[in-house]
Amino acid sequence: MDPELKQRWVEALRSGKYQQIRNDYHNEAGYCAIGLLQVVMGGTEWQAEQALNCAADVDSLIDLNDNQRFSFQTIADFVEQNL
């Protein structure tokens, strides 16, 4: 993942400006972790997934956000350490 994009995404995840949602990239209530990457990129859901470079990373982030219900703060830690 591009280091500059990764840093901007981590900052957005930790900013407290965005409401976290589950089971959707984004809606009127907020964003999931990948939906927030889309906002940071100014792109589409497909572009956000492509920026992660790997379907396994997409699946991991969906699992952390939707199934394990990790906070954006914890997901930011995961992104820093693993992507």
VEXDOVEX-897419 format. One record per residue (C-alpha): residue in one letter; x, y, z. Coordinates in steps of 0.02 Angstrom, whole numbers, plus 50000, padded with zeros to 5 digits. Example, Ala and Ser with C-alpha at 12.3 -4.5 7.8 and 13.67 -1.06 7.14 Angstrom:
<atoms>
A506154977550390;S506844994750357;
</atoms>
This chain:
<atoms>
M500005000050000;D500605017449960;P501385024250122;E500655041750103;L498895035050072;K499085023050218;Q499565037550334;R498095048250278;W496915033450304;V497595029650478;E497395048050524;A495585047850463;L495225031850560;R495905039750719;S495185057250692;G493505054450775;K492675063950631;Y491835048750555;Q490445037750622;Q490815019150603;I489515007650526;R489434989050491;N488954978550338;D489044992650210;Y490445003350139;H489505019350178;N487775026350201;E486975041750279;A487495035650452;G489365033650419;Y490745022750348;C491585006050369;A493485005450367;I493585002450179;G492245015450146;L493305027950241;L494805023350132;Q493705027349983;V493365044750055;V495225047650089;M495645042549910;G494215052149831;G493855036349732;T492655021949713;E492445006249818;W493364996349684;Q494835008549688;A494895007449878;E494964988449869;Q496314989349735;A497355001049844;L497454987249973;N498354976449842;C497634960049901;A495924951949921;A496514944450087;D496774962050156;V495024967050101;D494274951450182;S495264954350342;L494674972350356;I492874967550322;D493004954250458;L493784966250584;N492494979850550;D490904969650527;N491114953050617;Q492354956350756;R491664974050778;F493384981950805;S493395000750828;F494195012350699;Q495605014950826;T495984996250830;I495824994750642;A497075009250624;D498304999350730;F498034984150619;V498314994450462;E499925001750530;Q500614984850581;N500034973950437;L499774983650277;
</atoms>
